Amino acid sequence: MERFMDFFQEKMIPPLVKVGNQRHLMAIRNGLAITIPFIIVGSIFLILGNLPFDWWADYIGELGPKMNVVVNSSFGVLGVLAALGIGYHLAKSYKLDPITGSVISFVAFLLTQVTEDFQLDTSKFGAEGLFTAIIVCMFAVEVLRFFVKRNIVIKLPEGVPPAVGNSFIALIPALVVMITVWLIRVVIGFNITDFITMIFSPVVFALNTLPGILIYSALVTLLWSAGIHGDMTLEGIADPIYIQFLTVNTAAFIAHEKIPYITASGFYSLFVNVGGTGATLCLVLLMIRSKSKLYKSLGKVSFPSACFEINEPVIFGFPVVLNPVILVPFTVVPLVLTTLSYFMMYFDIIGRPVAMVPWTMPPIIGPFIATGGDWRAAVWSAVEMVIAAIIYYPFFKFAEKQQLEIEGKEENLNTVQA
């Protein structure tokens, strides 16, 4: 185990950290955050308008279909919102005017969504256009940076309001970006969105398979075990795909069709991270009943936050970081829960994610809401906690035995000194 951890820390962590801190991936992660409130609001209306209870459907009557208007409006502009957010944060990271970067990215994205008869096509303003928004935003902001860095801009005299001055600074970069995208999409007739979708299709396919999500889960927990925020490091790559899956599931749910994607947004955060990465809420529950004074007090302190998926007190307090004993269940539990939850959804024993809920939603409640009110998902979440606790138990008892020996020696030393 120690040799593996040494290899992982020396050979694998540095490139993964570089990926997580890469400017463009950070801009994607931060830019997509702007979509979350709208997805959650849309999900609330989705759930209220489509709860699987006859008495509720009779109660809301014709209001149910009308609620779907909010769902379609919020989910239907995710690509547009992503273009605005990613352009803003990428420009900000370069210390450029973020509003300028946001607007140029937005207009460039619109230009990619032109039909063969030169009309604006809104059908891919949603998650279908996410990858296009990402690529176009990077191109637009990099062009802006190129011209600003080389001072190839129109500058107005001092004394002109900054808002006016920035608009003229953006003139030449905006012109270059718009002409380039216009030539590719309109003049040549090259479908940028279809091409980008094709390029990303292998990654999209992989993350909806069991091997793909298992690899993702293992990398996240291994990064955490070395003290690095695994979720934040990798979500810049995975989140656009998971969100795209979710919007397709949402549309299918509204249309009362079979839900296609298993690993949509919510699968990993709610069905694998039960009480935080590594399902550490179960470890906290074991700590609360521990004979060790340290673990017992740490468990009580960590419990409230662990209920809401926040597990840093456990990660760094137990600690899980660089702890070869707890590293085994911390890595194995997510792999087991991922596998079991995947097959539970694959065989339609429980529902699949159709609604976005905050990642801080407690176990049982979160899965129930995310699956559109499927009580079986809530029951499964409770069963997962039992499974995780069983796996953690022998490793925790071993760590507890070591800690009790340390506490016993300290008590004897204090007695002698007294």
C-alpha positions as CSV (number, residue, x, y, z in Angstrom):
1,M,0.0,0.0,0.0
2,E,2.8,2.4,0.9
3,R,4.6,1.7,-2.4
4,F,1.4,2.4,-4.3
5,M,0.8,5.6,-2.5
6,D,4.4,6.7,-3.1
7,F,3.9,6.0,-6.8
8,F,0.6,7.7,-6.9
9,Q,1.9,10.8,-5.2
10,E,5.1,11.1,-7.3
11,K,3.8,10.0,-10.7
12,M,0.1,10.6,-10.9
13,I,-0.9,13.5,-8.6
14,P,1.3,16.2,-10.2
15,P,-0.3,15.9,-13.7
16,L,-3.8,15.5,-12.2
17,V,-3.2,18.7,-10.1
18,K,-2.0,20.5,-13.2
19,V,-5.2,19.5,-15.0
20,G,-7.3,20.7,-12.1
21,N,-5.6,24.0,-11.9
22,Q,-5.5,24.5,-15.7
23,R,-6.8,28.0,-16.5
24,H,-9.4,26.9,-19.1
25,L,-10.7,24.0,-17.0
26,M,-11.1,26.3,-14.0
27,A,-13.0,28.8,-16.2
28,I,-15.3,25.9,-17.3
29,R,-15.9,24.9,-13.7
30,N,-16.6,28.4,-12.5
31,G,-18.5,29.3,-15.6
32,L,-20.9,26.4,-15.3
33,A,-21.6,27.4,-11.8
34,I,-23.8,30.2,-13.2
35,T,-26.2,27.5,-14.6
36,I,-26.8,25.8,-11.3
37,P,-29.4,28.1,-9.8
38,F,-31.5,27.9,-13.0
39,I,-31.2,24.1,-13.2
40,I,-32.3,23.8,-9.6
41,V,-35.3,26.2,-10.1
42,G,-36.2,24.3,-13.2
43,S,-35.9,21.0,-11.3
44,I,-38.2,22.3,-8.5
45,F,-40.9,23.0,-11.1
46,L,-40.2,19.6,-12.8
47,I,-40.8,17.7,-9.6
48,L,-43.9,19.7,-8.5
49,G,-45.4,19.3,-12.0
50,N,-44.6,15.6,-12.4
51,L,-44.8,13.9,-8.9
52,P,-45.8,10.2,-9.5
53,F,-49.0,10.5,-7.3
54,D,-52.5,10.4,-8.8
55,W,-53.9,12.6,-6.0
56,W,-51.3,15.2,-6.7
57,A,-51.9,15.2,-10.4
58,D,-55.6,15.7,-9.7
59,Y,-54.9,18.5,-7.2
60,I,-52.8,20.6,-9.6
61,G,-54.8,19.8,-12.6
62,E,-53.9,21.9,-15.7
63,L,-51.2,23.7,-13.7
64,G,-48.9,20.6,-14.2
65,P,-48.1,21.0,-17.9
66,K,-47.8,24.8,-17.3
67,M,-45.0,24.2,-14.8
68,N,-43.0,22.5,-17.6
69,V,-42.7,25.9,-19.3
70,V,-40.3,26.9,-16.5
71,V,-38.4,23.7,-16.9
72,N,-38.0,24.1,-20.6
73,S,-37.0,27.8,-20.2
74,S,-34.3,27.1,-17.7
75,F,-32.9,23.9,-19.1
76,G,-33.3,25.2,-22.6
77,V,-30.7,28.0,-22.3
78,L,-27.9,26.2,-20.5
79,G,-25.6,26.5,-23.4
80,V,-26.2,30.3,-23.6
81,L,-25.6,30.7,-19.8
82,A,-22.4,28.6,-20.1
83,A,-21.1,30.8,-22.9
84,L,-21.7,33.9,-20.7
85,G,-20.2,32.4,-17.6
86,I,-17.2,30.7,-19.1
87,G,-16.3,33.8,-21.2
88,Y,-16.6,35.9,-18.1
89,H,-14.3,33.8,-15.9
90,L,-11.7,33.0,-18.6
91,A,-11.4,36.7,-19.4
92,K,-11.2,37.5,-15.7
93,S,-8.4,35.0,-15.2
94,Y,-6.4,36.9,-17.8
95,K,-7.2,40.2,-16.1
96,L,-9.2,41.3,-19.1
97,D,-12.6,43.0,-18.9
98,P,-14.8,40.0,-18.0
99,I,-18.0,41.6,-19.4
100,T,-16.2,42.0,-22.7
101,G,-15.1,38.4,-22.7
102,S,-18.6,37.3,-21.8
103,V,-20.4,39.2,-24.5
104,I,-18.0,38.3,-27.3
105,S,-18.3,34.6,-26.3
106,F,-22.1,34.9,-26.2
107,V,-22.3,36.4,-29.7
108,A,-19.9,33.9,-31.1
109,F,-21.9,31.1,-29.7
110,L,-25.1,32.5,-31.3
111,L,-23.3,32.6,-34.7
112,T,-22.6,28.9,-34.4
113,Q,-26.3,28.2,-34.0
114,V,-27.4,29.3,-37.5
115,T,-29.4,27.0,-39.7
116,E,-28.8,26.2,-43.4
117,D,-31.3,28.9,-44.4
118,F,-29.5,31.5,-42.2
119,Q,-32.0,31.5,-39.3
120,L,-31.1,31.4,-35.6
121,D,-31.7,27.8,-34.3
122,T,-32.6,27.8,-30.6
123,S,-32.9,24.0,-30.4
124,K,-29.3,23.7,-29.2
125,F,-29.3,26.6,-26.8
126,G,-29.5,24.0,-24.0
127,A,-27.1,21.3,-22.9
128,E,-26.7,20.1,-26.5
129,G,-24.7,23.2,-27.1
130,L,-22.5,23.0,-24.0
131,F,-19.4,21.7,-25.7
132,T,-19.8,24.2,-28.5
133,A,-20.1,27.0,-25.9
134,I,-16.9,25.8,-24.2
135,I,-14.8,25.7,-27.4
136,V,-16.1,28.9,-28.8
137,C,-15.6,30.8,-25.5
138,M,-12.0,29.7,-25.3
139,F,-11.4,30.8,-28.9
140,A,-13.2,34.2,-28.4
141,V,-11.3,35.0,-25.2
142,E,-7.9,33.9,-26.6
143,V,-8.5,36.2,-29.6
144,L,-9.4,39.0,-27.2
145,R,-6.2,38.4,-25.1
146,F,-4.1,38.3,-28.3
147,F,-5.1,41.7,-29.4
148,V,-5.2,43.4,-26.0
149,K,-1.7,42.0,-25.1
150,R,-0.3,43.4,-28.3
151,N,-2.2,46.6,-27.9
152,I,-4.0,46.1,-31.3
153,V,-7.1,47.9,-30.0
154,I,-8.9,51.2,-30.3
155,K,-8.2,53.3,-27.2
156,L,-10.2,56.4,-26.5
157,P,-8.7,59.4,-24.7
158,E,-8.5,59.5,-20.9
159,G,-11.6,60.9,-19.3
160,V,-13.9,58.7,-21.3
161,P,-16.1,56.5,-19.0
162,P,-14.6,53.0,-18.6
163,A,-17.7,51.3,-19.9
164,V,-17.4,53.2,-23.2
165,G,-13.6,52.7,-23.4
166,N,-13.9,49.0,-22.9
167,S,-16.5,48.7,-25.6
168,F,-14.1,50.2,-28.2
169,I,-11.2,48.1,-26.9
170,A,-13.4,45.1,-27.7
171,L,-14.2,46.3,-31.2
172,I,-11.3,44.8,-33.2
173,P,-11.2,41.4,-31.3
174,A,-15.0,41.1,-31.6
175,L,-14.8,41.8,-35.3
176,V,-12.1,39.1,-35.8
177,V,-14.0,36.5,-33.7
178,M,-17.4,37.2,-35.5
179,I,-15.9,37.2,-39.0
180,T,-14.0,33.9,-38.3
181,V,-17.1,32.1,-36.9
182,W,-19.3,33.6,-39.6
183,L,-16.9,32.3,-42.3
184,I,-16.8,28.8,-40.9
185,R,-20.5,28.4,-40.1
186,V,-22.3,30.5,-42.7
187,V,-20.0,31.0,-45.7
188,I,-18.4,27.5,-45.7
189,G,-21.5,25.9,-44.1
190,F,-19.5,23.8,-41.6
191,N,-21.6,22.6,-38.7
192,I,-19.4,23.5,-35.7
193,T,-21.8,22.0,-33.1
194,D,-22.1,18.6,-34.8
195,F,-18.3,18.4,-35.3
196,I,-17.5,19.3,-31.7
197,T,-20.2,16.8,-30.5
198,M,-18.5,14.1,-32.6
199,I,-15.1,14.9,-31.1
200,F,-16.3,14.7,-27.5
201,S,-18.5,11.6,-28.2
202,P,-15.9,9.0,-26.9
203,V,-15.6,10.8,-23.5
204,V,-19.4,11.2,-23.3
205,F,-19.8,7.5,-24.0
206,A,-17.2,6.5,-21.5
207,L,-18.7,8.5,-18.6
208,N,-22.0,6.7,-19.1
209,T,-20.5,3.3,-18.7
210,L,-19.7,1.4,-15.5
211,P,-15.9,1.2,-16.2
212,G,-15.8,5.0,-17.0
213,I,-17.6,6.1,-13.8
214,L,-15.5,3.6,-11.8
215,I,-12.3,5.1,-13.0
216,Y,-13.6,8.6,-12.3
217,S,-14.6,7.5,-8.8
218,A,-11.3,5.9,-8.1
219,L,-9.4,9.0,-9.2
220,V,-11.5,11.3,-7.0
221,T,-11.0,9.3,-3.9
222,L,-7.3,8.8,-4.5
223,L,-6.8,12.5,-4.9
224,W,-8.6,13.2,-1.7
225,S,-6.5,10.6,0.1
226,A,-3.5,12.7,-0.8
227,G,-5.1,15.9,0.5
228,I,-6.2,17.2,-2.9
229,H,-9.8,18.2,-3.6
230,G,-10.6,15.3,-6.0
231,D,-14.1,16.5,-6.9
232,M,-13.0,20.0,-7.7
233,T,-10.0,18.8,-9.7
234,L,-11.9,16.6,-12.1
235,E,-15.4,18.2,-12.2
236,G,-14.3,20.7,-14.9
237,I,-14.0,17.8,-17.3
238,A,-17.0,15.7,-16.1
239,D,-19.6,18.3,-15.2
240,P,-20.5,19.4,-18.8
241,I,-21.2,15.8,-19.7
242,Y,-23.2,15.0,-16.5
243,I,-25.3,18.2,-17.0
244,Q,-25.9,17.2,-20.6
245,F,-27.1,13.8,-19.5
246,L,-29.4,15.4,-16.9
247,T,-31.2,17.7,-19.4
248,V,-31.9,14.7,-21.7
249,N,-33.2,12.7,-18.8
250,T,-35.4,15.7,-17.8
251,A,-36.9,15.9,-21.3
252,A,-37.6,12.2,-21.3
253,F,-39.2,12.4,-17.8
254,I,-41.6,15.2,-18.9
255,A,-42.5,13.2,-22.0
256,H,-43.1,10.1,-19.9
257,E,-40.4,8.2,-21.9
258,K,-37.7,5.9,-20.7
259,I,-34.9,7.8,-18.9
260,P,-31.8,7.1,-21.0
261,Y,-28.8,8.1,-18.9
262,I,-27.7,6.6,-15.6
263,T,-24.7,8.7,-14.7
264,A,-26.4,12.1,-15.1
265,S,-25.7,14.9,-12.7
266,G,-26.7,13.7,-9.2
267,F,-25.7,10.0,-9.7
268,Y,-22.2,10.5,-8.3
269,S,-22.9,13.2,-5.8
270,L,-26.0,11.6,-4.3
271,F,-25.7,7.8,-4.8
272,V,-22.0,7.5,-4.4
273,N,-20.9,10.4,-2.1
274,V,-23.2,9.4,0.7
275,G,-22.3,12.1,3.3
276,G,-19.4,13.3,1.3
277,T,-16.7,11.7,-0.9
278,G,-16.0,8.2,0.3
279,A,-19.4,8.0,2.0
280,T,-17.8,9.3,5.1
281,L,-21.1,10.0,6.9
282,C,-21.0,6.3,7.7
283,L,-17.5,6.6,9.2
284,V,-18.8,9.5,11.3
285,L,-21.7,7.4,12.6
286,L,-19.1,4.8,13.7
287,M,-17.0,7.4,15.3
288,I,-20.0,8.7,17.4
289,R,-20.3,5.2,19.0
290,S,-16.5,4.9,19.4
291,K,-14.8,4.1,22.8
292,S,-12.1,6.5,21.8
293,K,-12.6,10.0,23.3
294,L,-10.9,11.6,20.2
295,Y,-13.0,9.8,17.7
296,K,-16.2,10.2,19.7
297,S,-15.8,13.9,20.0
298,L,-14.7,14.3,16.3
299,G,-17.7,12.3,15.2
300,K,-20.1,14.5,17.1
301,V,-18.4,17.7,15.7
302,S,-18.4,16.3,12.2
303,F,-21.9,14.9,12.1
304,P,-23.9,18.0,11.2
305,S,-21.7,18.9,8.3
306,A,-21.5,15.3,7.1
307,C,-25.3,15.1,6.9
308,F,-24.9,17.8,4.2
309,E,-22.1,16.1,2.3
310,I,-19.3,18.3,3.8
311,N,-16.6,16.0,5.0
312,E,-13.4,18.0,5.3
313,P,-13.5,17.7,9.2
314,V,-13.3,13.9,8.7
315,I,-10.8,14.0,5.8
316,F,-8.3,16.1,7.7
317,G,-9.4,15.4,11.3
318,F,-9.5,11.6,11.4
319,P,-7.4,11.8,9.2
320,V,-8.2,10.0,5.9
321,V,-5.4,11.9,4.2
322,L,-2.3,9.7,3.9
323,N,-3.8,7.1,6.2
324,P,-3.2,3.6,4.7
325,V,-5.7,2.0,7.1
326,I,-8.7,4.1,6.1
327,L,-7.6,4.6,2.5
328,V,-8.8,1.1,1.7
329,P,-12.5,1.5,2.6
330,F,-12.4,5.2,1.5
331,T,-11.6,4.0,-2.0
332,V,-13.5,0.7,-2.0
333,V,-16.8,2.0,-0.7
334,P,-17.4,4.4,-3.6
335,L,-16.5,1.7,-6.1
336,V,-19.0,-0.7,-4.5
337,L,-21.7,1.9,-4.3
338,T,-21.0,3.0,-7.8
339,T,-21.3,-0.5,-9.1
340,L,-24.4,-1.4,-7.1
341,S,-26.2,1.9,-7.9
342,Y,-25.4,1.6,-11.6
343,F,-27.0,-1.9,-11.8
344,M,-29.9,-0.8,-9.7
345,M,-30.7,1.9,-12.2
346,Y,-29.7,-0.3,-15.2
347,F,-32.3,-2.9,-14.3
348,D,-34.8,-0.1,-13.4
349,I,-35.0,-1.2,-9.8
350,I,-34.7,2.5,-8.8
351,G,-35.2,5.6,-10.9
352,R,-32.5,7.6,-12.7
353,P,-31.6,11.2,-12.0
354,V,-34.0,13.6,-13.7
355,A,-33.7,16.7,-11.5
356,M,-30.8,18.8,-10.2
357,V,-30.5,19.2,-6.4
358,P,-27.8,20.9,-4.5
359,W,-24.8,18.5,-3.8
360,T,-25.3,19.4,-0.1
361,M,-28.7,17.7,0.0
362,P,-28.7,15.0,2.8
363,P,-28.8,11.3,1.9
364,I,-32.3,9.7,1.4
365,I,-33.9,13.1,0.7
366,G,-31.5,14.0,-2.1
367,P,-31.9,10.7,-4.1
368,F,-35.7,10.9,-3.6
369,I,-35.9,14.4,-5.1
370,A,-33.3,13.8,-7.8
371,T,-35.2,10.8,-9.2
372,G,-38.4,12.7,-9.4
373,G,-40.0,11.4,-6.2
374,D,-39.0,7.7,-6.4
375,W,-39.4,6.3,-2.9
376,R,-37.2,3.3,-3.9
377,A,-34.3,5.6,-4.5
378,A,-34.7,6.9,-0.9
379,V,-34.8,3.4,0.5
380,W,-31.7,2.4,-1.6
381,S,-29.9,5.4,-0.2
382,A,-30.5,4.2,3.4
383,V,-29.3,0.7,2.4
384,E,-26.2,2.2,0.9
385,M,-25.4,3.7,4.3
386,V,-25.6,0.3,5.9
387,I,-23.4,-1.2,3.2
388,A,-20.8,1.5,3.6
389,A,-20.8,1.2,7.4
390,I,-20.2,-2.6,7.1
391,I,-17.2,-2.1,4.8
392,Y,-15.8,0.7,7.0
393,Y,-16.3,-1.2,10.3
394,P,-13.3,-3.6,10.5
395,F,-10.9,-0.9,9.3
396,F,-12.3,1.6,11.8
397,K,-12.1,-0.9,14.6
398,F,-8.4,-1.4,13.8
399,A,-7.8,2.3,13.8
400,E,-9.8,2.7,17.0
401,K,-7.7,0.0,18.7
402,Q,-4.5,1.9,17.8
403,Q,-6.0,5.2,19.0
404,L,-7.2,3.6,22.3
405,E,-3.6,2.4,22.9
406,I,-2.3,5.9,22.4
407,E,-5.0,7.4,24.7
408,G,-4.2,4.7,27.3
409,K,-0.5,5.6,27.3
410,E,-1.3,9.3,27.6
411,E,-3.6,8.7,30.6
412,N,-0.9,6.5,32.3
413,L,1.7,9.3,31.7
414,N,-0.6,11.9,33.1
415,T,-1.3,9.7,36.2
416,V,2.5,9.2,36.8
417,Q,3.1,13.0,36.4
418,A,0.3,13.8,38.8
